Amino acid sequence: MQDEKGILIVLSGPAGVGKGTVCNALREKNTGIEYSVSATTREPRAGEKDGVNYFFKTKLEFEKMIEDNRLLEWAKYVNNYYGTPIDPVLDTVNNGKDIILEIEVQGAKKVKERYPEGIFIFLMPPSLSELRTRITERGTETQDLINERMTVAQEELEMMEYYDYVVENDQVEYAVDRIRSIVTAEHCKRERLVEKYKQIVEVE
């Protein structure tokens, strides 16, 4: 009997909303969800490791990946490239495992165009003032860059209509529980299971 395919989960939202924190908490709960490692041209932050948090690339290396069509999506955000290598994602889904992409809103739109059967979750901050506080407390951006990120964030919030679900990241553990519930419900959808149960009927 053919195994059920895994689900591609796309989690995005404004910079500073806590996408990385939520994804790390999901992994700590041993949910069985694989984590897609993105590629980027931005500089590593303290404690980040190449191949674990991101594949850190030069601009020339990244543009070669674009040219060779080796990215599921890519976007330029605040003067840096971000993208998702395509082969590991499709291999994981085809092997029956779920995989989550933690990407920017621009990238999520491109994934939806190429892989509309994925599930798209928008991670929402409790408020814009709280978002500014979170970005400021990271201590990695200048005031001008923080202001630029806030302008982009307001534009991105208007794009949540393109998503299947919206999860507020008020407390990380609650956001994780909501995402796990969404994934469980998606695995029970009739359209995901119809082929499997057609085979059962045929066998009987």
Backbone torsions as a table, in degrees:
resi	resn	phi	psi	omega
1	MET	NA	136.7	-179.7
2	GLN	-66.0	131.4	178.6
3	ASP	-72.4	150.5	175.2
4	GLU	-67.9	137.5	177.4
5	LYS	-69.7	153.8	173.9
6	GLY	-73.9	172.5	-178.7
7	ILE	-111.5	134.9	171.8
8	LEU	-88.3	117.2	-179.4
9	ILE	-106.9	124.8	179.6
10	VAL	-111.0	118.4	179.1
11	LEU	-112.8	119.4	177.8
12	SER	-143.7	172.8	-176.5
13	GLY	164.1	179.1	-176.9
14	PRO	-61.8	152.6	173.2
15	ALA	-57.9	134.8	179.0
16	GLY	91.3	-3.4	-177.8
17	VAL	-75.5	-17.5	177.4
18	GLY	106.8	27.1	-178.8
19	LYS	-59.9	-47.5	-179.0
20	GLY	-63.5	-40.7	179.4
21	THR	-63.2	-43.0	179.6
22	VAL	-66.0	-42.9	178.8
23	CYS	-63.2	-41.0	177.8
24	ASN	-63.6	-38.8	178.5
25	ALA	-66.9	-36.3	175.4
26	LEU	-60.0	-45.0	-179.5
27	ARG	-65.8	-37.6	-180.0
28	GLU	-64.4	-25.5	178.6
29	LYS	-82.8	4.0	178.7
30	ASN	52.4	51.8	-177.1
31	THR	-77.6	-11.6	-176.1
32	GLY	83.9	3.1	177.8
33	ILE	-85.3	123.8	176.4
34	GLU	-74.7	155.2	-178.0
35	TYR	-113.4	120.2	178.7
36	SER	-78.3	129.7	177.9
37	VAL	-92.7	121.3	-179.5
38	SER	-86.0	163.1	173.1
39	ALA	-104.9	147.4	179.6
40	THR	-152.8	157.6	174.5
41	THR	-101.4	-0.5	179.6
42	ARG	-74.2	160.2	179.6
43	GLU	-71.9	143.7	176.6
44	PRO	-63.1	141.5	172.5
45	ARG	-85.8	168.0	-178.7
46	ALA	-55.6	128.6	176.6
47	GLY	88.5	-11.1	-179.9
48	GLU	-78.7	142.6	-177.8
49	LYS	-121.5	141.2	178.0
50	ASP	-65.5	131.6	-180.0
51	GLY	86.4	-9.9	178.7
52	VAL	-110.4	-59.7	177.5
53	ASN	-84.5	-43.4	177.4
54	TYR	-152.0	162.1	161.1
55	PHE	-91.9	110.1	-177.2
56	PHE	-85.3	120.0	-174.1
57	LYS	-121.2	154.7	169.0
58	THR	-77.8	166.9	178.2
59	LYS	-59.9	-41.8	-179.4
60	LEU	-65.6	-41.2	178.6
61	GLU	-63.1	-42.3	-178.7
62	PHE	-66.3	-44.5	-178.8
63	GLU	-65.1	-27.6	174.4
64	LYS	-68.5	-38.2	176.8
65	MET	-64.0	-38.6	176.4
66	ILE	-63.0	-47.0	-177.7
67	GLU	-61.1	-37.0	-178.2
68	ASP	-85.8	4.4	179.4
69	ASN	57.7	41.1	-178.3
70	ARG	-99.2	12.8	-178.7
71	LEU	-121.7	133.8	174.1
72	LEU	-67.1	-36.1	177.1
73	GLU	-157.0	159.2	170.9
74	TRP	-156.3	155.7	-180.0
75	ALA	-151.2	156.9	173.0
76	LYS	-107.4	123.1	-174.2
77	TYR	-133.7	120.3	-179.4
78	VAL	47.6	51.7	173.6
79	ASN	69.9	15.2	174.2
80	ASN	-129.6	148.6	175.3
81	TYR	-86.4	144.4	171.4
82	TYR	-135.4	142.6	179.0
83	GLY	-163.2	167.0	-177.1
84	THR	-118.3	113.9	174.6
85	PRO	-57.9	132.3	-169.0
86	ILE	-79.8	-39.3	-171.6
87	ASP	-62.0	-46.1	179.7
88	PRO	-61.2	-33.8	-179.9
89	VAL	-66.7	-51.2	-177.7
90	LEU	-67.2	-35.9	177.5
91	ASP	-62.3	-42.1	-179.2
92	THR	-64.1	-47.9	-179.2
93	VAL	-63.3	-43.6	-178.3
94	ASN	-68.7	-20.7	176.2
95	ASN	-89.6	9.1	174.3
96	GLY	84.8	13.9	-179.5
97	LYS	-109.9	147.9	175.9
98	ASP	-81.5	148.4	177.4
99	ILE	-140.5	140.2	-178.6
100	ILE	-113.0	132.6	175.0
101	LEU	-103.7	126.0	175.5
102	GLU	-103.9	99.2	-171.6
103	ILE	-137.4	168.8	178.5
104	GLU	-76.7	164.0	-175.3
105	VAL	-60.5	-41.0	178.4
106	GLN	-57.4	-44.4	-179.8
107	GLY	-66.0	-37.4	-179.8
108	ALA	-61.6	-38.1	178.6
109	LYS	-62.5	-40.0	-180.0
110	LYS	-68.2	-39.0	178.1
111	VAL	-63.4	-40.7	-178.8
112	LYS	-62.8	-34.0	178.1
113	GLU	-67.8	-37.0	-175.7
114	ARG	-92.9	-26.2	-175.9
115	TYR	-140.4	69.4	-173.8
116	PRO	-67.5	-16.5	179.6
117	GLU	-77.7	-3.1	174.4
118	GLY	-69.7	171.0	174.0
119	ILE	-110.7	136.4	-170.3
120	PHE	-117.5	119.0	-174.8
121	ILE	-118.7	126.0	178.4
122	PHE	-98.4	120.1	178.7
123	LEU	-89.8	119.3	-170.2
124	MET	-106.1	134.8	173.9
125	PRO	-76.4	155.5	176.7
126	PRO	-60.2	-32.9	178.3
127	SER	-164.6	164.3	177.7
128	LEU	-68.9	-33.3	178.5
129	SER	-66.4	-38.3	176.9
130	GLU	-66.7	-37.4	178.1
131	LEU	-62.3	-44.9	178.5
132	ARG	-60.4	-40.9	179.3
133	THR	-61.1	-44.5	-179.2
134	ARG	-63.0	-42.5	180.0
135	ILE	-66.3	-42.1	-179.4
136	THR	-63.6	-41.9	-176.5
137	GLU	-69.3	-18.4	175.9
138	ARG	-65.1	-29.3	177.0
139	GLY	68.3	23.3	-176.5
140	THR	-111.0	-5.6	-176.5
141	GLU	-125.4	149.8	173.3
142	THR	-74.7	168.1	179.9
143	GLN	-63.0	-38.0	178.3
144	ASP	-63.3	-40.5	179.8
145	LEU	-69.4	-36.4	176.4
146	ILE	-61.7	-44.7	178.9
147	ASN	-62.2	-38.4	178.7
148	GLU	-65.8	-42.3	178.7
149	ARG	-63.4	-37.1	179.8
150	MET	-67.8	-37.8	176.6
151	THR	-62.9	-44.5	178.2
152	VAL	-63.6	-40.5	-178.1
153	ALA	-60.0	-41.8	178.9
154	GLN	-62.4	-38.0	177.2
155	GLU	-67.8	-38.9	-177.6
156	GLU	-69.3	-34.3	179.6
157	LEU	-61.3	-28.3	179.3
158	GLU	-75.7	-8.1	-177.1
159	MET	-99.0	5.8	-177.5
160	MET	-66.8	-14.9	179.2
161	GLU	-64.0	-17.5	-179.9
162	TYR	-84.9	-1.3	-175.2
163	TYR	-101.3	157.6	178.3
164	ASP	-81.8	-33.0	-175.7
165	TYR	-140.0	152.5	173.3
166	VAL	-124.9	127.0	179.6
167	VAL	-122.4	123.3	177.2
168	GLU	-82.2	128.5	177.9
169	ASN	-92.6	68.8	176.3
170	ASP	-80.1	-46.2	172.2
171	GLN	-133.0	134.9	-171.8
172	VAL	-57.3	-44.6	-175.8
173	GLU	-63.3	-34.4	178.5
174	TYR	-71.9	-40.3	177.7
175	ALA	-61.3	-42.3	178.7
176	VAL	-62.1	-44.7	179.8
177	ASP	-61.6	-38.9	179.2
178	ARG	-66.2	-41.8	179.2
179	ILE	-65.6	-41.3	178.0
180	ARG	-62.3	-38.3	178.5
181	SER	-66.0	-39.5	178.6
182	ILE	-61.5	-45.9	-178.3
183	VAL	-64.2	-42.3	177.8
184	THR	-60.0	-45.6	179.9
185	ALA	-63.3	-39.5	-179.7
186	GLU	-63.1	-36.1	178.8
187	HIS	-68.1	-18.3	179.9
188	CYS	-95.4	0.2	-179.0
189	LYS	-65.4	138.5	-177.7
190	ARG	-55.0	-45.9	-174.4
191	GLU	-65.2	-22.7	177.2
192	ARG	-80.8	-21.2	-173.5
193	LEU	-109.2	-7.6	-171.5
194	VAL	-60.1	-41.6	-179.3
195	GLU	-66.7	-38.5	178.8
196	LYS	-60.5	-45.4	-176.1
197	TYR	-80.1	-20.0	170.3
198	LYS	-63.8	-39.0	179.2
199	GLN	-67.1	-35.6	177.8
200	ILE	-63.6	-44.7	-180.0
201	VAL	-62.5	-41.5	-178.9
202	GLU	-65.5	-38.2	179.0
203	VAL	-66.0	-41.0	-178.6
204	GLU	-73.3	NA	NA
